[in-house]
């Protein structure tokens, strides 16, 4: 099998709705291994999304503004097509616990089936982030809980503002 010499670039795809410190940790680990990391935000039409793909992109760009090796882009459709567009073959995924394994394994094999050059590299976050998920973070903030130390401060402010707006819609 011939492989393009593109291992200088790794793609970290996800929903990132919103990014949390487990994701940030994985991006730093990936940037330690690969000279260039592209964070790929899936632009799905999910009605459950709290932030638009562009809002998510801006939040992540701001977090990594001082780290030029980290780029943030949105993509739609198949991940493998996004990889091909970038001439990339490496997919980064975070593996938090055994419960992630089955879904991640299926995705890695499907992506390889669709694009044999694709190679998924699994990275594990710091233990303190292994229970973190965007879904839980949103639930905690929606119910008035504090997510300090679980998401970057700027993201926490966006979350709190979004839920404040939802609970207190502007009056005319
Ligand atoms: O953060 P998530 O929601 O676990 O990320 C999932 C993501 C975006 C990596 C996955 O849903 C994806 O790659 N979607 C793009 C569509 C696609 O390529 N599907 C087939 C891959 S198995």
Backbone and ligand atoms as CSV (ligand in chain L), in Angstrom:
chain,resi,resn,atom,element,x,y,z
A,1,UNK,N,N,0.852,-1.194,0.000
A,1,UNK,CA,C,0.000,0.000,0.000
A,1,UNK,C,C,0.894,1.253,0.000
A,2,UNK,N,N,0.599,2.154,-0.909
A,2,UNK,CA,C,1.393,3.390,-0.909
A,2,UNK,C,C,0.713,4.415,-0.002
A,3,UNK,N,N,1.504,5.107,0.731
A,3,UNK,CA,C,0.976,6.114,1.646
A,3,UNK,C,C,1.605,7.446,1.316
A,4,UNK,N,N,0.767,8.477,1.183
A,4,UNK,CA,C,1.373,9.792,0.970
A,4,UNK,C,C,2.170,10.188,2.210
A,5,UNK,N,N,3.209,10.947,2.013
A,5,UNK,CA,C,4.034,11.361,3.133
A,5,UNK,C,C,3.383,12.555,3.823
A,6,UNK,N,N,2.311,12.285,4.556
A,6,UNK,CA,C,1.553,13.398,5.136
A,6,UNK,C,C,1.462,13.300,6.651
A,7,UNK,N,N,2.335,12.496,7.258
A,7,UNK,CA,C,2.223,12.306,8.704
A,7,UNK,C,C,2.665,13.531,9.492
A,8,UNK,N,N,2.925,14.634,8.805
A,8,UNK,CA,C,3.238,15.867,9.513
A,8,UNK,C,C,1.940,16.561,9.925
A,9,UNK,N,N,0.839,16.035,9.443
A,9,UNK,CA,C,-0.458,16.657,9.705
A,9,UNK,C,C,-1.423,15.635,10.297
A,10,UNK,N,N,-2.054,16.011,11.395
A,10,UNK,CA,C,-3.050,15.129,12.000
A,10,UNK,C,C,-4.360,15.888,12.109
A,11,UNK,N,N,-5.457,15.181,11.913
A,11,UNK,CA,C,-6.781,15.801,11.985
A,11,UNK,C,C,-7.493,15.277,13.228
A,12,UNK,N,N,-7.985,16.186,14.043
A,12,UNK,CA,C,-8.726,15.802,15.251
A,12,UNK,C,C,-10.183,16.203,15.033
A,13,UNK,N,N,-11.015,15.247,14.603
A,13,UNK,CA,C,-12.408,15.584,14.302
A,13,UNK,C,C,-13.308,15.430,15.522
A,14,UNK,N,N,-14.406,16.157,15.523
A,14,UNK,CA,C,-15.366,15.986,16.605
A,14,UNK,C,C,-16.489,16.990,16.496
A,15,UNK,N,N,-17.394,16.920,17.476
A,15,UNK,CA,C,-18.506,17.864,17.511
A,15,UNK,C,C,-18.107,19.126,18.284
A,16,UNK,N,N,-17.355,18.952,19.366
A,16,UNK,CA,C,-16.846,20.077,20.167
A,16,UNK,C,C,-17.961,21.069,20.534
A,17,UNK,N,N,-19.074,20.530,21.025
A,17,UNK,CA,C,-20.223,21.402,21.354
A,17,UNK,C,C,-20.488,21.408,22.860
A,18,UNK,N,N,-19.668,22.071,23.659
A,18,UNK,CA,C,-18.488,22.852,23.288
A,18,UNK,C,C,-17.210,22.066,23.587
A,19,UNK,N,N,-16.091,22.684,23.249
A,19,UNK,CA,C,-14.786,22.094,23.609
A,19,UNK,C,C,-14.655,22.102,25.137
A,20,UNK,N,N,-14.087,21.033,25.707
A,20,UNK,CA,C,-13.820,20.998,27.157
A,20,UNK,C,C,-12.335,20.702,27.369
A,21,UNK,N,N,-11.928,20.658,28.625
A,21,UNK,CA,C,-10.486,20.554,28.889
A,21,UNK,C,C,-9.897,19.193,28.500
A,22,UNK,N,N,-10.751,18.172,28.415
A,22,UNK,CA,C,-10.275,16.874,27.907
A,22,UNK,C,C,-9.863,17.009,26.440
A,23,UNK,N,N,-10.682,17.734,25.654
A,23,UNK,CA,C,-10.329,17.980,24.244
A,23,UNK,C,C,-9.034,18.799,24.146
A,24,UNK,N,N,-8.964,19.839,24.986
A,24,UNK,CA,C,-7.776,20.718,24.945
A,24,UNK,C,C,-6.522,19.885,25.223
A,25,UNK,N,N,-6.633,18.994,26.200
A,25,UNK,CA,C,-5.504,18.132,26.574
A,25,UNK,C,C,-5.090,17.243,25.385
A,26,UNK,N,N,-6.084,16.700,24.693
A,26,UNK,CA,C,-5.775,15.828,23.534
A,26,UNK,C,C,-5.112,16.658,22.424
A,27,UNK,N,N,-5.588,17.876,22.208
A,27,UNK,CA,C,-4.994,18.727,21.155
A,27,UNK,C,C,-3.525,19.019,21.499
A,28,UNK,N,N,-3.261,19.311,22.768
A,28,UNK,CA,C,-1.862,19.576,23.154
A,28,UNK,C,C,-1.001,18.329,22.961
A,29,UNK,N,N,-1.539,17.174,23.326
A,29,UNK,CA,C,-0.770,15.933,23.136
A,29,UNK,C,C,-0.504,15.691,21.657
A,30,UNK,N,N,-1.527,15.905,20.832
A,30,UNK,CA,C,-1.356,15.682,19.380
A,30,UNK,C,C,-0.325,16.665,18.817
A,31,UNK,N,N,-0.382,17.922,19.291
A,31,UNK,CA,C,0.541,18.945,18.771
A,31,UNK,C,C,1.977,18.667,19.219
A,32,UNK,N,N,2.115,17.841,20.249
A,32,UNK,CA,C,3.438,17.459,20.725
A,32,UNK,C,C,4.030,16.400,19.791
A,33,UNK,N,N,3.159,15.652,19.133
A,33,UNK,CA,C,3.617,14.546,18.269
A,33,UNK,C,C,3.700,14.990,16.810
A,34,UNK,N,N,2.675,15.763,16.367
A,34,UNK,CA,C,2.603,16.157,14.957
A,34,UNK,C,C,2.860,17.667,14.823
A,35,UNK,N,N,3.602,18.057,13.797
A,35,UNK,CA,C,3.898,19.487,13.636
A,35,UNK,C,C,2.666,20.332,13.350
A,36,UNK,N,N,1.620,19.713,12.781
A,36,UNK,CA,C,0.424,20.486,12.450
A,36,UNK,C,C,-0.809,19.665,12.841
A,37,UNK,N,N,-1.721,20.309,13.550
A,37,UNK,CA,C,-2.961,19.625,13.952
A,37,UNK,C,C,-4.136,20.466,13.463
A,38,UNK,N,N,-5.015,19.824,12.717
A,38,UNK,CA,C,-6.233,20.514,12.278
A,38,UNK,C,C,-7.403,19.964,13.097
A,39,UNK,N,N,-8.027,20.840,13.855
A,39,UNK,CA,C,-9.228,20.448,14.606
A,39,UNK,C,C,-10.386,20.589,13.624
A,40,UNK,N,N,-11.097,19.504,13.374
A,40,UNK,CA,C,-12.189,19.511,12.387
A,40,UNK,C,C,-13.528,19.446,13.105
A,41,UNK,N,N,-14.313,20.490,12.966
A,41,UNK,CA,C,-15.624,20.533,13.640
A,41,UNK,C,C,-16.685,20.068,12.661
A,42,UNK,N,N,-17.387,19.016,13.041
A,42,UNK,CA,C,-18.439,18.506,12.147
A,42,UNK,C,C,-19.615,19.471,12.114
A,43,UNK,N,N,-19.959,19.874,10.900
A,43,UNK,CA,C,-21.122,20.768,10.723
A,43,UNK,C,C,-22.349,19.908,10.502
A,44,UNK,N,N,-22.835,19.269,11.551
A,44,UNK,CA,C,-24.045,18.464,11.319
A,44,UNK,C,C,-25.261,19.350,11.573
A,45,UNK,N,N,-26.380,18.861,11.124
A,45,UNK,CA,C,-27.578,19.682,11.268
A,45,UNK,C,C,-28.313,19.350,12.564
A,46,UNK,N,N,-27.558,18.859,13.565
A,46,UNK,CA,C,-28.197,18.429,14.804
A,46,UNK,C,C,-28.961,19.578,15.472
A,47,UNK,N,N,-30.208,19.288,15.749
A,47,UNK,CA,C,-31.040,20.318,16.387
A,47,UNK,C,C,-30.639,20.499,17.845
A,48,UNK,N,N,-29.901,19.497,18.383
A,48,UNK,CA,C,-29.530,19.556,19.800
A,48,UNK,C,C,-28.290,20.399,20.040
A,49,UNK,N,N,-27.628,20.833,18.966
A,49,UNK,CA,C,-26.376,21.569,19.167
A,49,UNK,C,C,-26.655,22.884,19.885
A,50,UNK,N,N,-25.793,23.197,20.850
A,50,UNK,CA,C,-25.978,24.445,21.603
A,50,UNK,C,C,-25.334,25.609,20.862
A,51,UNK,N,N,-24.174,25.354,20.265
A,51,UNK,CA,C,-23.446,26.404,19.551
A,51,UNK,C,C,-23.382,26.056,18.070
A,52,UNK,N,N,-23.415,27.066,17.235
A,52,UNK,CA,C,-23.295,26.810,15.795
A,52,UNK,C,C,-21.847,26.391,15.516
A,53,UNK,N,N,-21.626,25.718,14.381
A,53,UNK,CA,C,-20.252,25.326,14.056
A,53,UNK,C,C,-19.307,26.527,14.033
A,54,UNK,N,N,-19.791,27.673,13.548
A,54,UNK,CA,C,-18.916,28.853,13.488
A,54,UNK,C,C,-18.593,29.391,14.882
A,55,UNK,N,N,-19.577,29.327,15.779
A,55,UNK,CA,C,-19.304,29.745,17.164
A,55,UNK,C,C,-18.259,28.821,17.797
A,56,UNK,N,N,-18.425,27.525,17.543
A,56,UNK,CA,C,-17.469,26.555,18.095
A,56,UNK,C,C,-16.080,26.796,17.513
A,57,UNK,N,N,-16.043,27.085,16.213
A,57,UNK,CA,C,-14.757,27.330,15.559
A,57,UNK,C,C,-14.064,28.551,16.169
A,58,UNK,N,N,-14.843,29.624,16.379
A,58,UNK,CA,C,-14.241,30.835,16.936
A,58,UNK,C,C,-13.740,30.600,18.358
A,59,UNK,N,N,-14.523,29.854,19.147
A,59,UNK,CA,C,-14.105,29.579,20.534
A,59,UNK,C,C,-12.777,28.835,20.539
A,60,UNK,N,N,-12.658,27.832,19.658
A,60,UNK,CA,C,-11.423,27.019,19.662
A,60,UNK,C,C,-10.265,27.828,19.087
A,61,UNK,N,N,-10.554,28.628,18.060
A,61,UNK,CA,C,-9.482,29.472,17.498
A,61,UNK,C,C,-8.911,30.409,18.553
A,62,UNK,N,N,-9.822,31.000,19.349
A,62,UNK,CA,C,-9.349,31.917,20.395
A,62,UNK,C,C,-8.461,31.199,21.411
A,63,UNK,N,N,-8.858,29.964,21.751
A,63,UNK,CA,C,-8.071,29.214,22.746
A,63,UNK,C,C,-6.664,28.918,22.256
A,64,UNK,N,N,-6.549,28.698,20.935
A,64,UNK,CA,C,-5.249,28.295,20.386
A,64,UNK,C,C,-4.601,29.408,19.561
A,65,UNK,N,N,-5.019,30.640,19.847
A,65,UNK,CA,C,-4.527,31.775,19.056
A,65,UNK,C,C,-3.001,31.876,19.084
A,66,UNK,N,N,-2.401,31.444,20.188
A,66,UNK,CA,C,-0.934,31.557,20.297
A,66,UNK,C,C,-0.228,30.273,19.885
A,67,UNK,N,N,-0.958,29.332,19.318
A,67,UNK,CA,C,-0.332,28.057,18.935
A,67,UNK,C,C,-0.552,27.832,17.444
A,68,UNK,N,N,0.340,28.392,16.615
A,68,UNK,CA,C,0.116,28.381,15.172
A,68,UNK,C,C,0.067,26.984,14.549
A,69,UNK,N,N,0.572,25.997,15.271
A,69,UNK,CA,C,0.513,24.631,14.685
A,69,UNK,C,C,-0.879,24.021,14.797
A,70,UNK,N,N,-1.777,24.711,15.529
A,70,UNK,CA,C,-3.158,24.211,15.674
A,70,UNK,C,C,-4.089,25.078,14.810
A,71,UNK,N,N,-4.751,24.427,13.851
A,71,UNK,CA,C,-5.718,25.141,12.996
A,71,UNK,C,C,-7.109,24.600,13.293
A,72,UNK,N,N,-8.104,25.407,13.036
A,72,UNK,CA,C,-9.472,24.962,13.312
A,72,UNK,C,C,-10.312,25.178,12.067
A,73,UNK,N,N,-10.959,24.118,11.610
A,73,UNK,CA,C,-11.795,24.220,10.421
A,73,UNK,C,C,-13.113,23.483,10.660
A,74,UNK,N,N,-14.131,23.848,9.907
A,74,UNK,CA,C,-15.393,23.103,9.950
A,74,UNK,C,C,-15.398,22.167,8.743
A,75,UNK,N,N,-16.092,21.045,8.871
A,75,UNK,CA,C,-16.265,20.179,7.712
A,75,UNK,C,C,-17.654,19.570,7.744
A,76,UNK,N,N,-18.112,19.176,6.539
A,76,UNK,CA,C,-19.400,18.481,6.484
A,76,UNK,C,C,-19.190,17.219,5.659
A,77,UNK,N,N,-20.109,16.301,5.798
A,77,UNK,CA,C,-19.983,15.055,5.034
A,77,UNK,C,C,-19.000,14.110,5.682
A,78,UNK,N,N,-18.422,13.253,4.857
A,78,UNK,CA,C,-17.541,12.203,5.390
A,78,UNK,C,C,-16.205,12.766,5.862
A,79,UNK,N,N,-15.780,12.255,7.001
A,79,UNK,CA,C,-14.478,12.662,7.537
A,79,UNK,C,C,-13.361,12.331,6.543
A,80,UNK,N,N,-13.467,11.174,5.899
A,80,UNK,CA,C,-12.370,10.782,4.992
A,80,UNK,C,C,-12.242,11.766,3.824
A,81,UNK,N,N,-13.359,12.378,3.420
A,81,UNK,CA,C,-13.257,13.375,2.341
A,81,UNK,C,C,-12.541,14.634,2.830
A,82,UNK,N,N,-12.787,14.967,4.093
A,82,UNK,CA,C,-12.084,16.109,4.694
A,82,UNK,C,C,-10.573,15.816,4.755
A,83,UNK,N,N,-10.251,14.570,5.120
A,83,UNK,CA,C,-8.833,14.178,5.173
A,83,UNK,C,C,-8.192,14.320,3.794
A,84,UNK,N,N,-8.920,13.817,2.783
A,84,UNK,CA,C,-8.362,13.852,1.422
A,84,UNK,C,C,-8.152,15.290,0.964
A,85,UNK,N,N,-9.135,16.144,1.301
A,85,UNK,CA,C,-9.025,17.569,0.951
A,85,UNK,C,C,-7.739,18.186,1.513
A,86,UNK,N,N,-7.397,17.731,2.727
A,86,UNK,CA,C,-6.218,18.291,3.401
A,86,UNK,C,C,-4.950,17.513,3.069
A,87,UNK,N,N,-5.100,16.433,2.289
A,87,UNK,CA,C,-4.000,15.522,1.995
A,87,UNK,C,C,-3.436,14.939,3.306
A,88,UNK,N,N,-4.359,14.581,4.185
A,88,UNK,CA,C,-3.981,14.026,5.490
A,88,UNK,C,C,-4.375,12.558,5.575
A,89,UNK,N,N,-3.690,11.816,6.437
A,89,UNK,CA,C,-4.068,10.416,6.646
A,89,UNK,C,C,-4.274,10.096,8.127
A,90,UNK,N,N,-3.820,10.963,9.002
A,90,UNK,CA,C,-3.871,10.660,10.440
A,90,UNK,C,C,-5.113,11.282,11.087
A,91,UNK,N,N,-5.866,10.430,11.771
A,91,UNK,CA,C,-7.041,10.880,12.533
A,91,UNK,C,C,-6.687,10.731,14.019
A,92,UNK,N,N,-6.898,11.777,14.765
A,92,UNK,CA,C,-6.675,11.703,16.222
A,92,UNK,C,C,-8.026,11.522,16.894
A,93,UNK,N,N,-8.097,10.593,17.823
A,93,UNK,CA,C,-9.299,10.483,18.644
A,93,UNK,C,C,-8.874,10.280,20.092
A,94,UNK,N,N,-9.651,10.831,20.982
A,94,UNK,CA,C,-9.390,10.641,22.403
A,94,UNK,C,C,-10.090,9.369,22.863
A,95,UNK,N,N,-9.397,8.600,23.700
A,95,UNK,CA,C,-10.006,7.383,24.259
A,95,UNK,C,C,-10.013,7.557,25.770
A,96,UNK,N,N,-11.225,7.787,26.314
A,96,UNK,CA,C,-11.296,8.101,27.737
A,96,UNK,C,C,-11.386,6.858,28.608
A,97,UNK,N,N,-12.134,5.887,28.139
A,97,UNK,CA,C,-12.394,4.714,28.968
A,97,UNK,C,C,-12.788,3.569,28.052
A,98,UNK,N,N,-12.914,2.382,28.641
A,98,UNK,CA,C,-13.276,1.201,27.852
A,98,UNK,C,C,-14.610,1.442,27.134
A,99,UNK,N,N,-15.494,2.212,27.779
A,99,UNK,CA,C,-16.811,2.454,27.176
A,99,UNK,C,C,-16.703,3.182,25.835
A,100,UNK,N,N,-15.611,3.872,25.586
A,100,UNK,CA,C,-15.435,4.545,24.290
A,100,UNK,C,C,-15.019,3.556,23.201
A,101,UNK,N,N,-14.486,2.417,23.642
A,101,UNK,CA,C,-13.769,1.565,22.706
A,101,UNK,C,C,-14.586,1.092,21.511
A,102,UNK,N,N,-15.790,0.596,21.775
A,102,UNK,CA,C,-16.549,-0.033,20.689
A,102,UNK,C,C,-16.881,0.966,19.573
A,103,UNK,N,N,-17.371,2.130,19.977
A,103,UNK,CA,C,-17.722,3.175,19.012
A,103,UNK,C,C,-16.480,3.632,18.238
A,104,UNK,N,N,-15.392,3.828,18.970
A,104,UNK,CA,C,-14.166,4.310,18.328
A,104,UNK,C,C,-13.586,3.259,17.376
A,105,UNK,N,N,-13.669,2.005,17.802
A,105,UNK,CA,C,-13.142,0.902,16.991
A,105,UNK,C,C,-13.928,0.802,15.678
A,106,UNK,N,N,-15.252,0.903,15.794
A,106,UNK,CA,C,-16.095,0.837,14.590
A,106,UNK,C,C,-15.773,1.998,13.651
A,107,UNK,N,N,-15.627,3.190,14.229
A,107,UNK,CA,C,-15.353,4.360,13.385
A,107,UNK,C,C,-14.001,4.231,12.704
A,108,UNK,N,N,-13.004,3.777,13.466
A,108,UNK,CA,C,-11.652,3.654,12.891
A,108,UNK,C,C,-11.670,2.669,11.726
A,109,UNK,N,N,-12.377,1.555,11.914
A,109,UNK,CA,C,-12.384,0.544,10.845
A,109,UNK,C,C,-13.211,1.003,9.649
A,110,UNK,N,N,-14.314,1.711,9.912
A,110,UNK,CA,C,-15.114,2.226,8.793
A,110,UNK,C,C,-14.306,3.264,8.008
A,111,UNK,N,N,-13.619,4.122,8.717
A,111,UNK,CA,C,-12.807,5.134,8.028
A,111,UNK,C,C,-11.690,4.474,7.214
A,112,UNK,N,N,-11.121,3.401,7.764
A,112,UNK,CA,C,-10.057,2.708,7.018
A,112,UNK,C,C,-10.630,2.004,5.786
A,113,UNK,N,N,-11.850,1.488,5.961
A,113,UNK,CA,C,-12.516,0.822,4.836
A,113,UNK,C,C,-12.762,1.838,3.695
A,114,UNK,N,N,-13.182,3.052,4.095
A,114,UNK,CA,C,-13.493,4.084,3.101
A,114,UNK,C,C,-12.229,4.695,2.505
A,115,UNK,N,N,-11.154,4.671,3.291
A,115,UNK,CA,C,-9.909,5.342,2.864
A,115,UNK,C,C,-8.751,4.549,3.488
A,116,UNK,N,N,-8.256,3.534,2.783
A,116,UNK,CA,C,-7.283,2.614,3.390
A,116,UNK,C,C,-6.039,3.286,3.966
A,117,UNK,N,N,-5.692,4.461,3.461
A,117,UNK,CA,C,-4.498,5.141,4.024
A,117,UNK,C,C,-4.780,5.766,5.392
A,118,UNK,N,N,-6.064,5.888,5.741
A,118,UNK,CA,C,-6.401,6.556,7.010
A,118,UNK,C,C,-5.912,5.716,8.192
A,119,UNK,N,N,-5.286,6.361,9.124
A,119,UNK,CA,C,-4.777,5.697,10.320
A,119,UNK,C,C,-5.301,6.462,11.518
A,120,UNK,N,N,-5.993,5.770,12.431
A,120,UNK,CA,C,-6.513,6.467,13.618
A,120,UNK,C,C,-5.534,6.297,14.769
A,121,UNK,N,N,-5.166,7.393,15.365
A,121,UNK,CA,C,-4.246,7.380,16.503
A,121,UNK,C,C,-5.061,7.760,17.736
A,122,UNK,N,N,-5.090,6.866,18.714
A,122,UNK,CA,C,-5.853,7.132,19.939
A,122,UNK,C,C,-4.939,7.697,21.023
A,123,UNK,N,N,-5.388,8.782,21.611
A,123,UNK,CA,C,-4.626,9.391,22.706
A,123,UNK,C,C,-5.509,9.407,23.949
A,124,UNK,N,N,-4.890,9.242,25.091
A,124,UNK,CA,C,-5.690,9.267,26.331
A,124,UNK,C,C,-5.461,10.589,27.053
A,125,UNK,N,N,-6.540,11.197,27.519
A,125,UNK,CA,C,-6.365,12.457,28.250
A,125,UNK,C,C,-5.890,12.201,29.677
A,126,UNK,N,N,-5.516,13.262,30.354
A,126,UNK,CA,C,-5.213,13.187,31.795
A,126,UNK,C,C,-6.362,12.500,32.507
A,127,UNK,N,N,-6.028,11.703,33.552
A,127,UNK,CA,C,-7.081,10.951,34.271
A,127,UNK,C,C,-8.206,11.870,34.728
A,128,UNK,N,N,-7.863,13.071,35.177
A,128,UNK,CA,C,-8.914,13.944,35.745
A,128,UNK,C,C,-9.959,14.357,34.718
A,129,UNK,N,N,-9.689,14.101,33.448
A,129,UNK,CA,C,-10.669,14.472,32.421
A,129,UNK,C,C,-11.378,13.258,31.814
A,130,UNK,N,N,-11.091,12.058,32.334
A,130,UNK,CA,C,-11.608,10.873,31.655
A,130,UNK,C,C,-13.125,10.723,31.747
A,131,UNK,N,N,-13.743,11.414,32.703
A,131,UNK,CA,C,-15.209,11.296,32.812
A,131,UNK,C,C,-15.919,12.448,32.109
A,132,UNK,N,N,-15.141,13.353,31.538
A,132,UNK,CA,C,-15.731,14.578,30.966
A,132,UNK,C,C,-16.368,14.337,29.607
A,133,UNK,N,N,-17.489,14.967,29.366
A,133,UNK,CA,C,-18.075,14.960,28.019
A,133,UNK,C,C,-18.798,16.289,27.829
A,134,UNK,N,N,-18.920,16.707,26.594
A,134,UNK,CA,C,-19.617,17.969,26.304
A,134,UNK,C,C,-21.066,17.881,26.785
A,135,UNK,N,N,-21.649,16.700,26.611
A,135,UNK,CA,C,-23.055,16.538,27.005
A,135,UNK,C,C,-23.233,16.790,28.509
A,136,UNK,N,N,-22.340,16.202,29.331
A,136,UNK,CA,C,-22.452,16.397,30.788
A,136,UNK,C,C,-22.188,17.843,31.183
A,137,UNK,N,N,-21.202,18.448,30.517
A,137,UNK,CA,C,-20.880,19.855,30.818
A,137,UNK,C,C,-22.117,20.719,30.572
A,138,UNK,N,N,-22.794,20.498,29.440
A,138,UNK,CA,C,-23.991,21.303,29.115
A,138,UNK,C,C,-25.088,21.068,30.149
A,139,UNK,N,N,-25.232,19.796,30.538
A,139,UNK,CA,C,-26.292,19.474,31.491
A,139,UNK,C,C,-26.045,20.179,32.825
A,140,UNK,N,N,-24.790,20.149,33.282
A,140,UNK,CA,C,-24.461,20.770,34.570
A,140,UNK,C,C,-24.731,22.275,34.507
A,141,UNK,N,N,-24.269,22.921,33.417
A,141,UNK,CA,C,-24.472,24.382,33.331
A,141,UNK,C,C,-25.963,24.697,33.214
A,142,UNK,N,N,-26.683,23.891,32.433
A,142,UNK,CA,C,-28.115,24.142,32.247
A,142,UNK,C,C,-28.858,24.087,33.578
A,143,UNK,N,N,-28.339,23.259,34.502
A,143,UNK,CA,C,-29.023,23.103,35.792
A,143,UNK,C,C,-28.398,23.978,36.882
A,144,UNK,N,N,-27.549,24.910,36.444
A,144,UNK,CA,C,-27.014,25.886,37.392
A,144,UNK,C,C,-25.737,25.455,38.089
A,145,UNK,N,N,-25.119,24.344,37.655
A,145,UNK,CA,C,-23.878,23.875,38.299
A,145,UNK,C,C,-22.652,24.598,37.771
A,146,UNK,N,N,-21.556,24.384,38.484
A,146,UNK,CA,C,-20.308,25.093,38.174
A,146,UNK,C,C,-19.353,24.153,37.423
A,147,UNK,N,N,-18.900,24.578,36.258
A,147,UNK,CA,C,-17.984,23.734,35.476
A,147,UNK,C,C,-16.569,24.339,35.432
A,148,UNK,N,N,-16.270,25.168,36.414
A,148,UNK,CA,C,-14.910,25.723,36.500
A,148,UNK,C,C,-13.911,24.563,36.580
A,149,UNK,N,N,-12.855,24.651,35.805
A,149,UNK,CA,C,-11.836,23.591,35.822
A,149,UNK,C,C,-12.156,22.437,34.894
A,150,UNK,N,N,-13.319,22.488,34.264
A,150,UNK,CA,C,-13.689,21.412,33.323
A,150,UNK,C,C,-13.688,21.904,31.882
A,151,UNK,N,N,-13.934,23.193,31.727
A,151,UNK,CA,C,-13.880,23.821,30.393
A,151,UNK,C,C,-13.022,25.079,30.522
A,152,UNK,N,N,-12.425,25.546,29.436
A,152,UNK,CA,C,-11.683,26.805,29.529
A,152,UNK,C,C,-12.632,27.907,30.012
A,153,UNK,N,N,-12.081,28.895,30.742
A,153,UNK,CA,C,-12.923,29.950,31.315
A,153,UNK,C,C,-13.772,30.663,30.257
A,154,UNK,N,N,-13.168,30.930,29.095
A,154,UNK,CA,C,-13.917,31.648,28.047
A,154,UNK,C,C,-15.129,30.829,27.601
A,155,UNK,N,N,-14.946,29.519,27.534
A,155,UNK,CA,C,-16.048,28.637,27.111
A,155,UNK,C,C,-17.127,28.604,28.194
A,156,UNK,N,N,-16.675,28.613,29.445
A,156,UNK,CA,C,-17.648,28.627,30.560
A,156,UNK,C,C,-18.514,29.881,30.483
A,157,UNK,N,N,-17.874,31.006,30.177
A,157,UNK,CA,C,-18.656,32.250,30.067
A,157,UNK,C,C,-19.673,32.159,28.930
A,158,UNK,N,N,-19.257,31.588,27.792
A,158,UNK,CA,C,-20.196,31.423,26.673
A,158,UNK,C,C,-21.365,30.509,27.071
A,159,UNK,N,N,-21.021,29.426,27.796
A,159,UNK,CA,C,-22.068,28.483,28.215
A,159,UNK,C,C,-23.066,29.160,29.152
A,160,UNK,N,N,-22.508,29.875,30.135
A,160,UNK,CA,C,-23.398,30.506,31.118
A,160,UNK,C,C,-24.281,31.551,30.441
A,161,UNK,N,N,-23.687,32.288,29.507
A,161,UNK,CA,C,-24.470,33.315,28.800
A,161,UNK,C,C,-25.567,32.658,27.965
A,162,UNK,N,N,-25.234,31.541,27.318
A,162,UNK,CA,C,-26.230,30.881,26.463
A,162,UNK,C,C,-27.406,30.370,27.279
A,163,UNK,N,N,-27.100,29.775,28.438
A,163,UNK,CA,C,-28.202,29.235,29.240
A,163,UNK,C,C,-28.970,30.342,29.966
A,164,UNK,N,N,-28.256,31.413,30.299
A,164,UNK,CA,C,-28.963,32.559,30.908
A,164,UNK,C,C,-29.991,33.094,29.925
A,165,UNK,N,N,-29.553,33.179,28.661
A,165,UNK,CA,C,-30.443,33.703,27.620
A,165,UNK,C,C,-31.657,32.782,27.457
A,166,UNK,N,N,-31.375,31.458,27.571
A,166,UNK,CA,C,-32.464,30.505,27.385
A,166,UNK,C,C,-33.476,30.593,28.529
A,167,UNK,N,N,-32.965,30.840,29.766
A,167,UNK,CA,C,-33.882,30.895,30.909
A,167,UNK,C,C,-34.586,32.236,31.004
A,168,UNK,N,N,-33.865,33.296,30.588
A,168,UNK,CA,C,-34.470,34.627,30.661
A,168,UNK,C,C,-34.499,35.235,29.272
A,169,UNK,N,N,-35.441,34.835,28.448
A,169,UNK,CA,C,-35.470,35.410,27.099
A,169,UNK,C,C,-35.659,36.919,27.166
A,170,UNK,N,N,-35.020,37.659,26.269
A,170,UNK,CA,C,-35.152,39.111,26.341
A,170,UNK,C,C,-36.598,39.545,26.265
A,171,UNK,N,N,-36.962,40.517,27.124
A,171,UNK,CA,C,-38.326,41.012,27.091
A,171,UNK,C,C,-38.340,42.277,26.242
A,172,UNK,N,N,-39.446,42.537,25.647
A,172,UNK,CA,C,-39.487,43.728,24.790
A,172,UNK,C,C,-40.011,44.933,25.549
L,1,LIG,O1,O,-17.137,14.302,19.017
L,1,LIG,P1,P,-17.871,13.205,18.332
L,1,LIG,O2,O,-19.313,13.593,18.188
L,1,LIG,O3,O,-17.673,11.885,19.001
L,1,LIG,O4,O,-17.248,13.114,16.855
L,1,LIG,C1,C,-17.780,12.222,15.928
L,1,LIG,C2,C,-17.219,12.488,14.514
L,1,LIG,C3,C,-17.447,13.916,14.113
L,1,LIG,C4,C,-15.719,12.206,14.531
L,1,LIG,C5,C,-17.916,11.491,13.555
L,1,LIG,O5,O,-19.282,11.579,13.756
L,1,LIG,C6,C,-17.594,11.768,12.098
L,1,LIG,O6,O,-16.478,11.591,11.675
L,1,LIG,N1,N,-18.615,12.196,11.341
L,1,LIG,C7,C,-18.457,12.513,9.948
L,1,LIG,C8,C,-19.304,11.586,9.083
L,1,LIG,C9,C,-18.526,10.325,8.754
L,1,LIG,O7,O,-17.454,10.374,8.201
L,1,LIG,N2,N,-19.110,9.175,9.127
L,1,LIG,C10,C,-18.503,7.890,8.902
L,1,LIG,C11,C,-17.352,7.661,9.840
L,1,LIG,S1,S,-17.542,6.244,10.759
